[in-house]
Amino acid sequence: MAELKHLPASGPADDVVRVLREDGGVIIEDLIDARAVAAINAEVDGYVEAANPEMRHLNPAIQIFFGNRTKHVGGIAGKSRTFATEVMIHPLFLAICDAVLGPSCATYQLNLAHLIARGPGSEHQYLHRDELVWNLVPRPHPELQLASLVALVDFDAANGATRVVPGSHRWAHDRHPQDHEVADAVMRAGSAVVYLGSTIHGGGANSTADRWRRGVHISYTLGWLRTEENNYLAVPPAVARTLPRRCQEVLGYAVHDALPLNGGYLGMVSLRDPLELLEEGVLGGDARTPP
């Protein structure tokens, strides 16, 4: 079996970026502490309990992709304040985004943040590259996405640890991995496996009798791309305005200001930056019309 390198969250971000560029994926040990793990779990428990693993998706292909033994909870940044303030804008995540996504945009943004609980009997998810959701972007292109699975319980091979194919970000797109080229992201709760949008990966099979593998998938993308999750609905203005400004920026409420780069000004509301309107209460507050 292939293996992923493990690095401490307390180490330099440059080390993580170097391994990401070399291997396409890395495990960050102890990204968040036990207190944060417990807080996030407590904040999402009710949503996970209510989630239906046999929910029907809008497309049969999506149904096959997720299976019927996995629970999903979307919009986690709007359901768990601990996640929004301690994971989504974690300094290490943002430093990696600065290095990987920053050169190709004025600002990056959250792509999606959803909880995935893989239940007993879950089968291997087919291996894929996340960046293919934007398959119409001509190649070659820069990295479009940075993704991570943050473990809310211990991940092991039996309960469905994420599988990652080191080095696959440099492969031709018609090359398929052999079994020995696939690594299991075995890690303890609070750690995170981080991988590029161009890296082949997939959820593992859960062969246990009673252990659910719970983690939060979080990914970031270029500020000028359409996101997979509509974060303005998943975390509406009334909720977003209660979060710190950096959270609002990462959620995409800030304009994508590429004017200094001879580009455009994307995401305006009444020709203004939505961040200002959130602060003034025009968005998500009591005011009814923009000034």
KABEL-V613754 format. One record per residue. N is the residue number from 1. PSI is psi in radians with two decimals (none if undefined). BURIAL is I if it has 9 or more other C-alpha atoms within 8 Angstrom, else O. D_FIRST is the distance of its C-alpha to the first C-alpha in Angstrom with 1 decimal. Layout:
n/psi/burial/d_first
N/PSI/BURIAL/D_FIRST
N/PSI/BURIAL/D_FIRST
//
This chain:
n/psi/burial/d_first
1/2.52/O/0.0
2/2.88/I/3.8
3/2.61/O/6.5
4/2.52/I/10.1
5/2.59/O/13.1
6/2.27/O/15.6
7/2.57/I/19.3
8/2.52/I/22.4
9/-0.39/I/24.7
10/-0.14/O/27.5
11/3.09/O/26.4
12/2.45/O/27.7
13/-0.53/I/26.8
14/-0.60/O/26.7
15/-0.72/O/23.6
16/-0.78/I/21.8
17/-0.70/I/23.3
18/-0.82/O/22.2
19/-0.70/I/18.5
20/-0.76/I/18.9
21/-0.55/O/20.5
22/-0.81/O/18.0
23/-0.31/I/14.7
24/-0.17/I/16.2
25/2.72/I/15.0
26/2.65/I/15.4
27/2.20/I/15.9
28/2.02/I/19.6
29/2.32/I/20.4
30/0.91/I/23.6
31/-0.75/I/24.9
32/2.70/I/27.6
33/3.08/O/29.1
34/-0.60/O/29.6
35/-0.81/O/33.1
36/-0.69/I/31.9
37/-0.81/I/29.1
38/-0.69/O/31.9
39/-0.77/I/34.3
40/-0.79/I/32.1
41/-0.74/I/31.3
42/-0.66/O/35.0
43/-0.45/I/36.0
44/-0.14/I/33.8
45/-0.81/O/34.1
46/-0.67/O/37.0
47/-0.69/O/35.5
48/-0.73/I/32.4
49/-0.67/O/34.6
50/-0.29/O/36.7
51/2.48/I/33.8
52/1.99/O/33.6
53/-0.28/I/30.2
54/0.36/O/32.0
55/2.57/O/33.7
56/2.27/O/34.5
57/2.86/O/33.4
58/-0.27/O/35.7
59/2.32/O/33.6
60/-0.59/O/32.0
61/-0.65/O/28.9
62/-0.62/I/28.5
63/-0.80/I/28.9
64/-0.71/O/26.0
65/-0.76/O/23.8
66/-0.50/O/24.5
67/-3.13/I/25.1
68/0.37/I/27.7
69/0.43/I/26.0
70/2.30/I/25.4
71/2.45/I/28.1
72/2.41/I/28.9
73/2.01/I/31.4
74/3.02/O/32.3
75/0.70/I/34.3
76/-0.51/I/32.9
77/-0.41/I/34.6
78/-0.10/I/37.9
79/-0.41/O/37.1
80/1.85/I/35.6
81/-0.60/I/37.6
82/-0.76/I/35.2
83/-0.82/I/32.3
84/-0.73/I/34.6
85/-0.35/I/35.9
86/-0.24/I/33.0
87/-0.95/I/29.9
88/-0.65/I/31.1
89/0.52/I/33.0
90/2.32/I/30.9
91/-0.62/O/31.8
92/-0.75/O/28.2
93/-0.79/I/27.4
94/-0.61/I/30.7
95/-0.66/I/30.1
96/-0.74/I/26.9
97/-0.70/I/28.8
98/-0.76/I/31.6
99/-0.72/I/29.4
100/-0.75/I/27.3
101/-0.53/I/29.9
102/-0.72/I/33.2
103/-0.25/O/33.9
104/0.18/O/34.1
105/2.87/I/36.4
106/-0.68/I/39.2
107/2.56/I/37.4
108/2.98/I/34.1
109/2.84/I/34.1
110/2.33/I/32.2
111/-0.96/I/30.7
112/2.76/I/30.0
113/1.83/I/29.2
114/2.55/I/28.6
115/2.39/I/27.3
116/2.09/I/24.6
117/1.86/I/24.6
118/2.04/I/22.2
119/2.92/I/23.8
120/2.36/I/23.0
121/-0.13/I/22.4
122/2.36/I/21.0
123/2.88/O/18.8
124/2.28/I/15.9
125/2.53/I/17.7
126/2.48/O/17.5
127/2.45/O/15.6
128/2.98/O/18.3
129/2.22/I/19.8
130/-0.54/I/22.4
131/-0.25/I/24.7
132/-0.12/O/25.6
133/-0.37/O/28.1
134/0.89/O/30.2
135/-0.20/O/29.7
136/-0.05/O/33.3
137/2.12/O/32.8
138/2.54/O/33.2
139/2.64/O/30.5
140/2.68/O/29.9
141/2.81/O/30.1
142/3.04/O/29.0
143/2.28/I/26.4
144/-0.31/I/28.0
145/2.58/I/26.0
146/2.29/I/24.1
147/2.80/I/22.3
148/2.64/I/21.0
149/2.04/I/20.3
150/2.10/I/22.2
151/2.18/I/21.3
152/-0.10/I/24.5
153/2.98/I/22.9
154/2.35/I/19.8
155/2.28/I/16.6
156/3.03/I/14.0
157/-0.51/I/11.7
158/-0.66/I/14.8
159/0.15/I/17.2
160/0.60/I/15.5
161/2.50/I/13.9
162/2.40/I/13.8
163/2.32/I/10.8
164/2.51/I/10.9
165/1.70/I/10.0
166/2.40/I/10.8
167/-0.17/I/13.6
168/-0.28/I/14.6
169/-0.23/I/17.9
170/0.02/O/19.0
171/2.75/O/18.2
172/2.58/O/21.1
173/-0.15/O/21.5
174/0.12/O/21.4
175/2.33/O/17.9
176/2.45/O/15.4
177/2.58/O/11.6
178/2.82/O/9.7
179/-0.69/O/7.2
180/-0.15/O/4.4
181/0.00/I/6.1
182/2.31/I/6.2
183/2.44/I/6.1
184/2.27/I/8.3
185/1.29/I/11.5
186/2.18/I/12.4
187/2.78/I/15.9
188/2.83/I/19.4
189/2.41/I/22.4
190/-0.24/I/24.0
191/2.99/I/20.9
192/2.42/I/19.8
193/2.26/I/16.9
194/2.38/I/18.7
195/2.78/I/17.9
196/2.72/I/20.2
197/-0.36/I/21.9
198/0.01/I/20.6
199/2.36/I/16.8
200/2.37/I/15.1
201/3.09/I/14.2
202/2.80/I/15.3
203/2.53/I/16.1
204/2.88/I/14.1
205/2.46/I/15.8
206/1.83/I/18.0
207/0.14/I/18.3
208/2.94/I/20.6
209/-0.48/O/24.3
210/0.26/O/25.8
211/2.16/O/23.6
212/2.31/I/23.7
213/1.85/I/21.1
214/2.23/I/23.5
215/2.89/I/23.0
216/2.13/I/24.9
217/2.19/I/23.8
218/2.35/I/25.8
219/2.68/I/26.1
220/2.64/I/28.7
221/3.05/I/30.1
222/2.49/I/33.0
223/-0.24/I/36.4
224/0.11/O/37.8
225/2.62/O/35.3
226/2.31/O/35.9
227/2.70/I/33.6
228/-0.80/O/31.7
229/2.35/I/33.5
230/1.64/O/37.2
231/-0.33/I/37.3
232/-0.42/I/41.1
233/-0.65/O/41.3
234/-0.64/I/38.3
235/1.41/I/39.8
236/2.87/I/43.4
237/-0.67/I/46.0
238/-0.54/I/47.5
239/-0.76/I/44.1
240/-0.62/I/43.1
241/-0.22/I/46.4
242/-0.14/O/45.6
243/2.79/I/42.4
244/2.70/O/42.4
245/-0.66/O/43.2
246/-0.62/O/39.7
247/-0.77/I/38.3
248/-0.72/I/40.8
249/-0.84/I/39.9
250/-0.55/I/36.2
251/-0.18/I/37.1
252/0.12/I/38.9
253/-0.35/I/42.5
254/2.58/I/43.1
255/2.63/I/44.3
256/1.66/I/42.1
257/1.66/I/44.6
258/0.24/I/44.0
259/-0.71/O/47.7
260/-0.29/O/47.1
261/0.32/O/44.7
262/0.54/O/47.4
263/-2.63/O/45.7
264/-3.04/O/46.6
265/1.73/I/47.0
266/2.50/O/44.9
267/0.41/I/45.2
268/2.74/I/48.8
269/2.07/O/51.0
270/0.71/O/54.7
271/0.36/O/53.9
272/2.84/O/52.6
273/2.15/I/49.3
274/-0.46/I/48.2
275/-0.69/I/47.3
276/-0.69/O/51.1
277/-0.55/I/51.9
278/-0.78/I/49.6
279/-0.63/O/51.2
280/-0.16/O/54.7
281/0.08/I/54.0
282/-0.63/I/54.6
283/2.21/I/51.1
284/0.21/I/50.2
285/-2.57/I/53.5
286/-0.40/O/57.1
287/2.50/O/58.3
288/-0.50/O/58.7
289/2.55/O/59.0
290/2.63/O/57.7
291/none/O/60.4
//
